[in-house]
Amino acid sequence: MLSAGCGLGGRLQLPEGSAATSAGASVPRTSWASGRKGLNPTAAEGRRGVAGVCVGAPAVGAADSAWLLHTLRQAAMKDSLVLLGRVPAHPDSRCWFLAWNPAGTLLASCGGDRRVRIWGTEGDSWICKSVLSEGHQRTVRKVAWSPCGNYLASASFDATTCIWKKNQDDFECVTTLEGHENEVKSVAWAPSGNLLATCSRDKSVWVWEVDEEDEYECVSVLNSHTQDVKHVVWHPNQELLASASYDDTVKLYREEEDDWVCCATLEGHESTVWSLAFDPSGQRLASCSDDRTVRIWRQYPPGNEQGVACSGSDPSWKCICTLSGFHSRTIYDVAWCQLTGALATACGDDAIRVFEEDPSSDPQQPTFSLTAHLPQAHSQDVNCVAWNPKEPGLLASCSDDGEVAFWKYQRPEGL
């Protein structure tokens, strides 16, 4: 097992009050109590309030030019994220997660009402095309489309994962996967479509194999995490799996001699890791956490020019940048646009933020700029952000307020 820390420091373009941290960096911090805005963990069903950290405010007497720069940046970002529409996707309930189908024509949403809804367009409006209501007995936490777009998987707190087959506008539950001891927190398809991963509060990650008859068989149970596993995601073009956990770590897995093994452990976050996203190349991985930071990890193969040590034939993963000081509460989701490379976050402070990498920055120490910040994107915690896979700049978000919102992002000029 390989342990990776924040061995290479990254730099950021910062708004006022923000800070970049790297190995050895000293940043003033103030303790605070995070949580669910007065909700206890039971009421939040699946969320846990844990101690976080916040970056201290800038010193009194900061140069006026810094405030002017901040004001100009805020003005430039004002119209970079424009609301296209909003729908009450899961009324009187939380909307937990969103997933676009591969064609970018349908959006699946899931929530605390035990339902999955499928959204599509009619003219300029988004309408509900289907309601999948018969599969689960408790909250549906995550949904994921198969690469072919003909199947949708839904993971639920009832400890099951349903596989829905699409038939024109209708969906039929063709398989229910059982085995986890309690809440299933996430589900994801491998790029080949032949493998499916699930994870659970029972601390395990399961890998399922799909045969030509659409039969599902669990081929591996991975118990590398010591706490609740929050999220699983596959590499965009390899059978490499990543998971995020309440134990503050990220784990990576690959197949070895007909079994799956943990090949790397990424350590550095100071609290629960909620979500993960690979960049379009798969060489970098973004993680977001209850510690209110986003970390960018880079893969280094054996014999790399940078001299990063590797164990055997396994690549090493190193933290090359930390986005710190931008978020005032837990970051629940991170999404890396496969078309533009823009990085979006969903935060417990009700806001959506978008970051872009400076194309002239050093790939080993990248610079990211905050290019969009919408403080009240929703009336409650933002749980998920999802980039459309075909239309650049089209972003969907969902929230504890039960709504799904659609946004058009355009990088502001001059940033």
C-alpha positions in Angstrom: 0.0 0.0 0.0 1.4 3.4 -1.0 0.9 6.5 1.1 0.9 9.8 -0.6 1.1 13.2 1.1 1.2 16.8 -0.1 4.8 16.5 -1.3 4.7 19.2 -4.0 3.3 22.6 -3.3 0.8 24.4 -5.6 0.0 28.0 -6.0 -3.3 29.8 -6.4 -4.6 33.1 -7.5 -6.5 34.2 -4.4 -9.3 36.5 -3.6 -9.1 38.6 -0.4 -9.1 36.4 2.6 -8.0 33.2 0.8 -4.8 31.2 1.2 -2.9 28.6 -0.6 -1.3 25.9 1.4 1.4 23.4 0.5 3.8 21.2 2.4 5.4 23.3 5.1 3.2 26.3 4.6 2.2 28.2 7.7 -1.4 29.6 7.7 -3.2 31.1 10.7 -6.2 28.9 11.5 -9.2 29.2 13.8 -11.2 26.2 15.1 -14.9 26.0 14.4 -17.7 23.5 14.7 -19.1 22.3 11.3 -22.3 20.5 10.9 -25.7 20.7 9.1 -26.9 24.2 10.1 -28.4 23.0 13.4 -29.3 19.5 12.3 -27.9 16.7 14.2 -26.3 13.8 12.4 -29.4 11.6 12.7 -31.7 14.3 11.2 -29.2 14.8 8.4 -29.2 11.0 7.7 -25.7 10.3 6.4 -24.0 13.6 7.3 -21.8 13.9 10.3 -20.7 17.1 11.9 -17.0 17.0 12.7 -14.4 19.5 13.6 -13.1 21.7 10.7 -10.7 24.5 10.3 -10.9 27.9 8.7 -8.2 30.1 7.3 -7.6 33.3 9.3 -8.5 36.7 8.0 -5.8 38.9 6.4 -3.8 41.1 8.7 -5.2 44.6 9.4 -3.6 47.2 7.3 -3.5 45.2 4.0 -2.7 47.3 1.0 -5.6 49.2 -0.5 -4.6 47.8 -3.9 -5.4 44.3 -2.6 -9.0 45.4 -1.8 -9.3 47.1 -5.2 -8.1 43.9 -6.9 -10.6 41.9 -5.0 -13.4 44.3 -5.9 -12.5 44.2 -9.6 -12.4 40.4 -9.5 -15.8 40.2 -7.9 -17.3 42.5 -10.6 -15.7 40.5 -13.3 -17.1 37.2 -11.8 -20.7 38.7 -11.4 -22.0 37.4 -14.7 -19.8 34.4 -15.2 -22.5 32.0 -13.9 -26.0 32.8 -15.2 -29.1 31.0 -14.0 -31.0 29.3 -16.9 -33.8 27.7 -14.9 -34.8 26.0 -11.6 -37.1 23.1 -10.9 -38.6 21.8 -7.6 -37.1 18.3 -8.2 -37.8 16.7 -4.9 -40.3 18.9 -3.0 -40.3 18.7 0.9 -37.1 16.7 0.7 -33.4 17.0 0.0 -32.1 16.5 -3.5 -28.8 14.6 -3.0 -27.2 14.0 -6.3 -27.3 14.5 -10.1 -26.0 12.6 -13.1 -26.1 13.4 -16.8 -26.5 10.6 -19.3 -23.6 10.2 -21.7 -25.4 12.1 -24.5 -26.1 15.0 -22.2 -29.8 15.0 -23.0 -31.1 13.6 -19.7 -30.4 14.5 -16.1 -31.1 12.0 -13.3 -31.8 13.4 -9.8 -32.3 11.5 -6.5 -33.5 12.5 -3.0 -34.8 11.9 0.4 -38.3 11.1 -1.0 -37.0 7.7 -2.1 -37.4 8.6 -5.8 -35.3 9.1 -8.9 -36.5 11.6 -11.4 -35.4 11.9 -15.1 -35.3 15.4 -16.5 -35.2 16.5 -20.2 -35.9 19.6 -22.2 -39.0 20.8 -24.1 -38.1 24.0 -25.8 -36.3 26.2 -23.3 -37.8 24.4 -20.3 -36.7 21.5 -18.2 -39.5 19.0 -17.5 -39.7 15.7 -15.6 -39.8 12.8 -18.1 -40.0 9.9 -15.7 -40.3 9.2 -12.0 -38.7 6.0 -10.7 -40.5 5.4 -7.4 -40.8 1.6 -6.9 -37.2 0.6 -6.3 -36.2 1.9 -2.8 -37.6 2.1 0.7 -35.3 4.9 2.0 -33.3 7.9 0.7 -31.7 7.5 -2.7 -28.2 8.9 -2.2 -26.5 8.6 -5.6 -27.3 7.8 -9.2 -25.0 6.8 -12.1 -25.6 6.1 -15.8 -23.9 3.3 -17.7 -21.4 4.4 -20.4 -23.9 3.2 -23.1 -26.7 5.2 -21.5 -29.1 2.3 -21.4 -28.9 1.7 -17.7 -29.1 3.8 -14.6 -27.9 2.6 -11.2 -29.3 4.1 -7.9 -27.7 3.6 -4.5 -29.9 3.9 -1.4 -29.9 4.1 2.4 -32.0 0.9 2.3 -28.7 -1.0 1.7 -29.5 -1.9 -1.9 -28.5 -0.7 -5.4 -31.1 -0.8 -8.2 -30.3 -1.2 -11.8 -32.9 0.4 -14.1 -33.1 -0.4 -17.8 -34.2 2.4 -20.1 -36.8 1.7 -22.7 -37.6 4.9 -24.6 -39.0 7.1 -21.9 -39.7 4.3 -19.4 -37.4 2.7 -16.9 -37.7 -0.8 -15.4 -35.9 -2.1 -12.4 -34.2 -5.2 -13.7 -31.8 -6.1 -10.9 -31.5 -5.2 -7.2 -28.0 -5.6 -5.8 -27.8 -6.7 -2.2 -25.0 -7.4 0.2 -24.0 -4.2 2.0 -24.8 -4.3 5.7 -26.3 -0.8 5.7 -26.6 2.5 3.7 -25.1 2.4 0.2 -23.6 5.8 -0.3 -22.4 5.8 -3.9 -22.4 3.9 -7.1 -20.2 4.2 -10.3 -19.7 2.5 -13.6 -16.3 1.7 -15.1 -15.7 3.2 -18.5 -16.0 -0.3 -20.1 -19.5 -0.7 -18.7 -18.5 -4.2 -17.5 -17.8 -3.2 -13.9 -19.8 -1.4 -11.3 -18.6 -0.2 -7.9 -20.6 0.5 -4.8 -19.6 1.8 -1.3 -21.3 1.9 2.0 -21.5 3.1 5.6 -20.3 -0.5 6.4 -16.8 0.8 5.4 -16.5 -1.4 2.3 -16.2 -1.0 -1.4 -17.7 -3.7 -3.6 -16.8 -4.3 -7.3 -19.4 -6.0 -9.4 -19.0 -7.7 -12.8 -21.7 -7.5 -15.4 -21.9 -10.3 -18.0 -23.6 -10.3 -21.4 -26.9 -11.5 -19.9 -26.9 -8.5 -17.6 -26.2 -10.6 -14.6 -24.3 -9.0 -11.8 -21.7 -10.8 -9.6 -19.7 -9.3 -6.8 -16.1 -10.1 -7.6 -14.4 -8.3 -4.8 -15.1 -6.8 -1.4 -12.5 -4.2 -0.4 -12.2 -3.3 3.3 -9.3 -0.8 3.1 -11.2 2.1 4.8 -11.7 2.3 8.6 -14.9 4.4 8.4 -17.9 5.1 6.3 -17.1 5.3 2.6 -18.8 8.3 1.0 -18.0 8.2 -2.7 -16.5 6.1 -5.5 -15.4 7.1 -9.0 -13.6 5.4 -11.9 -10.7 6.7 -13.9 -12.0 8.0 -17.2 -10.2 5.4 -19.4 -8.7 2.8 -17.1 -10.1 0.3 -14.7 -8.7 2.2 -11.8 -11.1 3.0 -8.9 -11.0 5.7 -6.3 -12.9 6.0 -3.0 -13.4 8.8 -0.4 -14.1 8.2 3.2 -15.0 9.5 6.7 -11.6 8.3 7.7 -10.1 11.4 5.9 -8.4 9.4 3.2 -8.7 8.6 -0.5 -8.0 5.0 -1.6 -7.1 3.8 -5.1 -7.7 0.2 -6.3 -6.7 -1.9 -9.3 -7.1 -5.5 -10.4 -4.2 -7.9 -9.6 -4.3 -11.6 -10.4 -8.1 -11.9 -10.5 -8.6 -9.9 -7.4 -8.8 -6.2 -6.5 -6.3 -4.6 -4.3 -5.7 -1.2 -2.7 -2.7 0.3 -4.6 -2.5 3.8 -3.0 -3.7 5.8 0.0 -3.8 9.5 -0.4 -3.5 11.3 3.0 -3.6 15.0 3.7 -7.2 16.0 4.4 -7.9 16.8 8.0 -11.5 15.7 8.0 -14.1 13.6 6.0 -13.4 13.4 2.2 -16.8 13.8 0.6 -16.2 13.6 -3.2 -13.7 13.0 -6.0 -13.3 13.9 -9.6 -10.7 12.9 -12.2 -9.5 15.5 -14.8 -10.1 14.7 -18.5 -6.8 13.0 -18.8 -7.1 10.9 -15.7 -3.6 12.0 -14.6 -5.0 14.2 -11.8 -7.6 13.7 -9.2 -9.5 16.4 -7.2 -10.8 15.7 -3.7 -13.0 17.8 -1.5 -13.5 17.7 2.2 -15.2 18.7 5.4 -11.9 20.6 6.1 -13.1 23.1 3.5 -10.2 22.5 1.0 -9.9 21.0 -2.4 -6.7 19.0 -3.1 -5.3 18.3 -6.5 -3.4 15.0 -6.7 -1.1 14.0 -9.6 -0.1 10.6 -10.8 3.6 9.9 -11.3 4.6 6.7 -13.1 7.7 4.7 -12.1 10.9 6.3 -13.5 9.2 9.8 -13.8 11.4 12.8 -14.7 10.5 14.6 -11.5 12.1 11.9 -9.3 9.0 11.1 -7.3 9.5 7.8 -5.6 7.3 4.9 -6.6 6.7 1.5 -5.1 7.3 -1.3 -7.6 5.3 -1.0 -10.8 2.5 1.2 -9.1 2.5 4.9 -9.8 2.7 7.4 -7.0 0.1 10.1 -6.3 1.2 13.4 -4.9 -0.7 16.5 -3.8 0.4 19.3 -6.0 -2.0 22.0 -5.0 -4.5 22.8 -2.2 -7.4 25.3 -2.7 -7.8 26.7 0.8 -9.7 29.7 2.1 -12.3 29.9 -0.6 -15.1 28.0 1.2 -16.6 28.8 4.6 -18.2 25.4 5.2 -17.9 21.8 4.1 -17.4 21.1 0.4 -19.7 18.3 -0.5 -18.9 17.8 -4.2 -16.4 18.6 -6.8 -16.8 18.3 -10.6 -14.1 18.5 -13.2 -15.5 19.4 -16.6 -14.3 16.9 -19.2 -14.7 19.5 -22.0 -13.1 22.7 -20.6 -11.1 21.6 -17.6 -13.1 24.0 -15.3 -13.5 22.8 -11.7 -16.8 23.4 -9.8 -17.6 22.9 -6.2 -20.8 22.5 -4.1 -20.6 23.9 -0.6 -22.5 23.9 2.6 -22.5 27.7 2.6 -25.2 27.5 -0.2 -22.7 28.6 -2.8 -21.3 27.4 -6.1 -17.7 28.2 -7.1 -15.8 27.6 -10.3 -12.0 27.5 -10.6 -9.8 27.4 -13.7 -6.2 26.5 -14.1 -3.7 29.1 -15.4 -2.5 27.6 -18.7 0.9 29.1 -18.3 1.4 27.7 -14.8 3.8 24.8 -14.0 2.0 21.5 -14.3 3.9 20.3 -11.3 2.8 23.4 -9.2 -0.4 24.5 -10.9 -2.1 27.9 -10.4 -5.9 28.0 -10.1 -8.1 31.1 -10.2 -11.5 31.5 -8.7 -13.5 32.5 -11.8 -17.1 32.3 -10.5 -18.7 32.6 -7.1 -22.4 32.6 -6.6 -23.0 33.0 -2.8 -26.7 32.1 -2.8 -27.0 29.6 -5.6 -29.5 27.7 -3.4 -31.4 28.6 -0.2 -29.7 25.7 1.6 -26.6 23.5 1.4 -25.5 22.7 -2.2 -25.0 18.9 -2.4 -23.9 18.3 -6.0 -22.6 20.0 -9.1 -22.5 18.2 -12.5 -21.1 19.5 -15.8 -23.0 18.5 -19.0 -20.7 16.0 -21.0 -21.6 17.5 -24.4 -22.4 21.2 -23.9 -19.5 23.3 -22.6 -20.4 25.5 -19.7 -23.8 23.9 -18.9 -23.8 23.1 -15.1 -26.5 21.6 -13.0 -26.7 21.8 -9.2 -28.9 20.4 -6.4 -29.5 21.2 -2.8 -31.1 20.5 0.5 -33.8 22.9 -0.6 -35.0 20.1 -3.0 -34.4 22.1 -6.1 -32.3 21.5 -9.2 -30.8 24.5 -10.9 -29.3 24.9 -14.4 -26.5 27.4 -15.0 -24.5 28.7 -17.9 -20.8 29.3 -17.1 -18.5 31.5 -19.1 -15.0 32.4 -18.0 -15.0 36.1 -17.3 -12.6 38.2 -19.4 -9.5 39.3 -17.8 -9.3 36.4 -15.3 
